[in-house]
Structures are given as C-alpha cells and as structure tokens.
Amino acid sequence: MSLKILGTGSYLPPKVVTNDDLAKSLDTSDEWIFSHTGIHARHMAGADDTTSSMAVKAARAAMESAGAQPDEIGLVIVATSTPDYNTFPSTACLVQDALGCKTAGAYDLQAACAGFVYALEQGRGWASLHPGRKVLVIGSETLTRVVDWNDRASCILFGDGAGAVVVGSEPGDPPVPTDGKPAVRCETILGADGSGYSFIAREGGTRVAPAPGQVPIPHLTLQGRPVFNFAVRTMDSVVMKLCLNAGLTPVELDRIFAHQANGRIIEAVARRMDLSLDKFYMNIARTGNTSAASIPVTLDEAVRKGELAEGMRICLVGFGAGLTYAGTLMTWPYL
Ligand code: UT7
C-alpha cells in the first residue's frame, strides 16, 4: 500500500478583474501593481460563488481525476480563512453535504495561506491510519469579500478560487520509484511565529465586543513589509531544511510550488537559494493571492499541463497570517 495524491482539481471563478479595472476607482496603476507584486489580474467570486461552492467544484474535479466515489471519502478538510459562515457551521460540512460524502467527517482548518500544507499533513496522517479510506483536502477562499477596497496597499493583492486533492492509499501500488535518484520520503515542516499576529489580521471575532446595535463588517488589514521579509526568510529556510533532511540540494528539486503571494517574494526566495525562477510554478500574474487555494491551484494546473511525472521531487511551501509557515517535500505523487 502506498499513500498518494490520487487526483487534483481546481476552480477559478470566471470574472476577471485587471489592474487597469482597479485603477478606475483607486489611486494605483498596472505599472505599480505589476512591478511590486507580479500581478496583472485576479479572479473574483460572482454573486453565486461562495467559498463552499468553489470548494465543491474543485473537489468534484479532484474526485473525478482520482476516480473516487463520495462514499469512499472518509474525511473532508477545508483550509480557509474566509468561511461561508462566521464561524459555524464549518465550510467543510457544507461541502460534505453538497458532495454527498455521507460517511465522511468534516472540519475547517485555519492556518491562513499556509493552510493547505497544514491540511495536507493532517489528511496524510488520517489516511495512513485508515487504509482504504480517502481524504479530500481542499483550500478555498473568497478574499475579495473581506479586503478593504479603499486600501490600495492590500486590496490589489488578493483573488478568489479553490484547489483540492484526494489523498488515499491504493493496494498494489509500486514502491516509490528511484529512477537512479535517491528515493525521498515525504516530510513536512509546520511552523508558526505568533508574535507577528498583528501583521495580517481581520477583526470580527470575539476579541472585541461590538457596540450595541453595531454589526461590524471588518476588513483585512496588512502591514506588507514585515510580512514580505518573513515570507522570504521562512520559505527559504523551510525548503533548505527539508532538502537537508532528505539529503538533497535544492537544485535537485524538480519543481517548487510556493504560495503565490507576491511574485517578488518568490524571486527573492529563488535568489537566496541560488535557484532558477523556472523551478517555481508561477500563476500569480493572472490569479493574485488566493491564500489557502494558491498551492493546490498551482499543483492542479501543473498536473493538467502534464508538467508533473511520477518520481519527480517536488516541494510545496507557504506562509501566511498568524504568522504561519509550512512546507512538504515529496516524491510525486507519493506522500
Ligand atoms: O499571503 C500573505 C499576504 N500578504 C503578503 O504577502 C504581503 C507581503 N508584502 C507585499 O507584498 C508588499 O509589501 C506590498 C505589495 C503589500 C507593498 O509593496 P512595498 O514595496 O512593500 O510597498 P510599500 O508598502 O513600502 O509602499 C511604498 C509606496 C508607498 O508610498 P510612499 O509612502 O512611499 O509615498 C505606498 O503608499 O507605494 C505606495 N503604494 C502604492 N502606490 C500605488 C502602496 N500600494 C500602492 C498601490 N499603488 N497599489
């Protein structure tokens, strides 16, 4: 039995908002946004899109590619910071119901933009305890509904979407292929630095009692510079540590799926690691930062383009509010 990612799927809502569109109502420009972030456009949820509906579309695509039936799914984990409800029921319960996964447990996981890697690690652990059962691991976000559209330093960054994978073990799978290269066992690093909790935040929880009669509609707030620096530092050190533990040098990685927060962050990470930018899958120019959805969306795009072959050594790495960070090194598609 080998534990694997059995299938991938993603969904980006059809509505596209370009930088030029934003510049019509905001003191900004395509030149500024692209030169500071690498973003030209982002997808935005339409009136009928929700975090759960996008998650369902991504999950259906992942289940179809995995050949997985609803009754085979034993657990649904949705990584999200923008759940349909604040804060219960969980988005995962809505997804479980819509997919008809009647025998599955379901819960949300909140580790911001690092959430998908956290969720994948939990899914991997659960699936290894329940051979024969499958786990849906989903990242889905509707960030455009919580940003402050008057704050040009943050709203330009974000987009909406969902990505999903099906994790499970299959009898009779071949062992991890070595292809003349050292076999790499899957390893994950999960980390956090809560001292940076205020750098990316959204009020509206129970921390502050609302004034009588007031219904707060809190926006996301962001201090960009310290987050930028944290991102470069942690993504570099997580990938380096995973490689060190696996007996690899970073140049021996075939592909890196880094959280698409800012193209300049990924360029800085590549420079620090002395790696070609070509190792990093990039779609931020057309998606913006989709938070927990960004890594599974890039993974699904690469799979569907035929860019991932069995036996490739790949790394998933992200960071986010909390502050959190996480990375997984694996031999595709083995967990
Ligand atoms: O998933 C995690 C989520 N968060 C992140 O990843 C954020 C990481 N940080 C970043 O991506 C960058 O820090 C930003 C893109 C948010 C900002 O870029 P920056 O190079 O750090 O710019 P800055 O905040 O230092 O601002 C530089 C200038 C300021 O003007 P002054 O004070 O120098 O006159 C800003 O007011 O750029 C101005 N500015 C803008 N100008 C035009 C900020 N946003 C914009 C804008 N258009 N959209």
Residues whose N, C-alpha, C, O or C-beta is under 5 A from the ligand:
A	BS01	UT7	D27 T28 S29 W32 H36 T37 C113 R152 A153 I156 G224 R225 V227 F228 A261 N262 F319 G320
